[in-house]
Amino acid sequence: MSGLSPYYRWIEQKRLAKKVALASQITFDSVSLTPPVALAPLAGITDLPFRQLVASFGAGWVVSEMVASQEMVQAKPGVRERAELGYDQAGTAVQIAGRDAYWMAEAARLVADNGAAFIDINMGCPAKKVTSGYSGSALLRDPDHALSLIEAVVNAVDVPVTLKTRLGWDDNCLNAAHVAARAEAAGVKLVTIHGRTRCQFYKGHADWDAISEIKDAVSIPVIANGDIVDAVTARDALARSRADGVMIGRGAQGKPWILAQVAAELHGTPMPVIPTGKALVDMISGHYEAMLSFYGADLGRRVSRKHMGWYMDGVGTQSDLRRLILTATDPSEVLRLIPEAMATQVDA
């Protein structure tokens, strides 16, 4: 598009914007994802309390944090909690990871029986502790083995199966299009592409243009992921990748309403009421109490710190007050301090 005259560049931008606006729903099998704006799986972050909060504002679908298939089936403490569904949420996926077809299939059966709308296979996690066990994005280095896992999961359940991966292992192994095409042939219904390689981790910028190669290789929906934090970046990612939807991860930290806001600006869904003042205090307090209830007081207090930190980042809480909240051992003290920490918003 860079070679076009300013006028025709403007026409092309309008055409792409219209295409994005029209792509307001993704449907496969019995699943309808409306709007096509999803919450990405984030380890230690997208637990049930946070997914419920994001869903309360409006999201096409939410995905659990990644769970290790064998550990989940064997009921390792803390693992099943990561996949806790929230049965009142229709658009809920559970993401599973692993390297063994048997355990992947068993985990898929377990979460399907518990009510997951669909199952997502993780082939994108770049963490060393995951890839050193030949899971996550390490599977991009062995597409044949990856396909055996995909086939095992697809054959084990009746609910749809999706796949999340990256562009490749590194710049010398950009094979996402090949893997996605084989996954589609095996029965995968949707693929999400993070526009980086594994070796990039989260450095540099997501390559949304490269996602278009995967879009050309498959007929199933493709979701663009990576560096999408608002409606501007979402629209740009959709135009450059030609994807069918977007997935937002780190952009939702401290802003659980951002998915609904992006959906409203791109697809005309109702604009969420972004909480300020007392409403923001009530939302944060409710999220804090939900984490305590879900995990228990001790673990819930520790898990909550990252979320509380992001909320305070958003309003510029003073460092001394921030420290008090993040180090407090008494939940009632945290709840007492939240209005003061949000003072700039309370006064708004």
N, C-alpha and C positions, 0 to 999 in steps of 0.2 A: 504493500500500500504506500510505501515511502516514495515510489516513483510517480505517483499520481499528482496532478495539479491540485492546488488547494481546494478548488471547487469540487472536483471529483473525489478527493480525499474526504471532504465533508459528506458527500453523498454516500460513500462507502461506510463511513462511521454511522450514518443514520440507518443504513441497511443492516449493519451488524447489531446496532442497538435494538432495532425492531425484531430481529431474530432472537435476541436474548429475551426480550419482553414476552415473546410468544411461547418460549419454552418454559411454561409454568407448571408442568407436571411430568413426572416420570412414572410409568406403569410397567410392571412385569409380573407375570402370574397373577396372584390375587392381591399384590401389593401396589398401592398407589401412594407415591411420595409427592406431596404438595405442601408447600412450594419446594423446588429442588435446591434447598439450602440445608446442609447437614452439619451436625456437630461431630467433629473428628474424635476418634478415640485418643485419649491422652493419659498415659500411665500416671496413676496417683492423682488424677484430676477429675476425669469424667465418671465419677462414682454416681450412685443413684441420687443422692441429694442434689448434686450439681446438674445432672441430666434432667431431673424433675423441674429444677428452677429454670433452665434454658427452655424446656418444653412449655412451661407456663406462659412464656412470652410469645411463643410460636416458632416452630422449626419443622422442616419437612421430615426429618428423622434424626435420632440421636444414636450414638454408638458407644457401647461400654468400653472402658479401658481394656486393653489386651489382657487375655487370661491364658495361661499355659494349659494346654489341653490335658496332659497327663496329671498335673497337679490338681486340676479341677475335678477330674473324674475320681481321683483318689482322696478328694476332700481335704487337701492340705489347708490348714487354718489360714483364713484371710483371702483365699483365692476365689471361692464362690461368691464372697461378698462383692468382688469387683464386677461380677456378671449379674448381680441382683437386678431384676428386670424392671419392676414397677408395672404391674399388670394392667394398669389403667392407661398406659401409653401405647397406642397402636403402632407408632413408627419407631420401634425399639429394636436395634440389632445388637447382637453380642459378638465381639471379635475374639476369635480363638487363634492360637499360634502353636506351633510344634514342628517336629521333624519326623514323627512316626505316624503312618497312616492309621494304624489301629487306634491310637489314642485320639487322634484328630476326629475320627469317625465317632468314637464313644462320646467325646465332648460335645460334638454336634448333636447327637441324639439327646443328650442331657439338657442342653439349653433349648432345643426345639420342644422337648416335652414340657419345659418350664414356661413356655409361652413366647419365645423370641419371634418377632415378626419375620426376621431373616437372620442368616448367619454370615458374618464377614470373616474371611481368611486373611491373616496378617502375613504379608510378604514384603513389608516395607520398613519395619522397625530397624533402625541403624545401630541400636545399642550393642556394645561389645558383648555384654553378658548374654544377649539373645543370639547374635550372629555367631558367636563362638560355639554355640550349641547347634549350629546349622539350622536355625529357625529365622523368622523374620526375613530381612532383605538378603540374607545369605542364600536363600533358595533361588535367587536370581542367577546364581553361579551354576545351578544344576537344574535346568528347566524340566528335565525328565523326571527327576525326583519330585519337584514341585508339582508336576502334573499328577503324579500318583497320589499326592495328598489331596489335591483338589477333587480328583475322581472319588476318593474315599469319602470325602465329606458330602459331595453331591449325591452319591448313591446311598448315604446313610439316612437322609432326612427327606421329608416332603416339602419343607419350607424352602424358599429361594436361598441360594448361596451367592454371595458377592465376594469381590477380591479387592484388597488395597495393597498397592505396591509402589515402587519408585521407577524412575526412568531406566535404571540399571544399577549394576554394582559400582562401576566407575566409568570414566569416559571411554574406556576401551571395551566396555561391556554394556552397551545401551540396547538392551533386548526386551524392553517392556512391551513393544508392539507384538513381537513374536510370542511372548508369554501370554499376553492378553488374548490373542487369537486362539491359542491352544486352550486357554481357560474357557473361552466362549464355546468352543467345540465340545468341551467336557461338561457343559451345562451351567456355567456361571452366568448370572443374569445382569450383572453390572460390575464395572471396574472403576476404582478410584485411583488416580495417579498423582502422587506427590512429585512435583516438578524438579526434583533433585536426584542425584545418585546417592547410593548408600555412603560412599566415601566423602561426599559433601557434608553429611550430617545435616546441620541447619545453617551452614555457612553460605555466603554468597546470596544469590537471588534465585528463586524458583523459575524454571524455564517453562513458561506457559506455552510458548510456541511449540516446544518439543512434544507437548501432550497431543497436538493435532495429529502427529504420526500414529499414535495409538487410536485416535478417533477414526482414522482412515482404515485401520487394520481390523476393526470389529463393527458389528451392527448393533450390539447391545449399548445401553447408555454408558457414557464416560463422564466421570466427575473430576473436576480440577481441584487440586489441593496444593497448599504451599503459599505463604505470604499473602493470603487473602484476609484482610482485616476490616474492610468496610465496603460500601456499595461501589465506590470508585474502583478499588482493586478487584472486586468481584466482576464488575462489568468488563474491565480490561482483560481479566483472565478468561472470561467466557468468549470474548471476541477473538483473542489470540489463539486459544486452544480449540475453539469450536465445540467445547464440551457441553454436556446437557445440564450440568448443574455445578455447584461449588460446595466444598467442604471447608469449614472454618475451625481451626484448632486454637492456636495460641491467641488469636484475635479475640476470643471469647473470655479470656482470663480477666476477671474483674468487670466484664461487660456481658452478663448473661442474656441481655436483650439484643445483642448485636445481630444475631441470626435473623430475628424477626424484623429488625430495622433494614437489613440488606434485602430481605424478601419483599418488604413493602416498597422499597425504592426501585427494585428491579422488576417485580412481578405484580405490583398493585394490590398486594394483600394488605389487611389493616395495619396501619402504623402502630407499633407498640407505644404504650405510655412509658417513657423512660423515667424511672423513679428519681425524684430529687427530694431534698428536705426530709421530712418525717417519713415519707414513703420509702426513701432509700435506707434510712435507719431501720425501718421495720423489715425491709427485704433482707438486709445483711444480718440482722438479729435472727430472723427466721431461718436463714441458711446456716448460721452458726449453731442454732439449737437442733436443726435437722442433722447436722454432722455429729453432734454429741449423741443424739438418739440412735443414729445408725451404727456408729462405731463403739459407743460407750464413752464415758467422760474422758478417760486418759488418752486413748488413741484419737478420739474425735478432736480433742484440744490440739493435738500435734498436727493432725491432718488439716485442721482449719487454718493454720498459720499462713500457708501459701495464699489461700483465698483472701484472708483478712489483709495480707500485705498488698495484694492487687487492688482491693477496694480502696485502701488508704493511698496507694499510688495515684488513683484516679482523682482524689481531692486534695492531694498534697498535705497529708497529715504531718504535723510536727514530729521530728525525729524522736524526741523524748516520749511523747505520747504513743508513738508507734511502738517504741521499745517496750513500754509498759504493757500494751495489748499483746504483743507477740511473746512476752515472757511470763505473763500472768498464769498462775496455776489454778486459780479459782474462776470457773466459768461465769459466776455472777459478777465478778469484777470486770470481765471482758464485756459483758452485756451492759454494765453500768457505764463503761468508757466509750462504747460505740457512738452514742450521740455526740460526744465531745470530739471524737476522731473525725466525724463527718460534719463538723461545725460549719465549714464553708458551704455545705449543701443544706444544712438545717436552716441556715439564715437566708437561703435563697428564696 
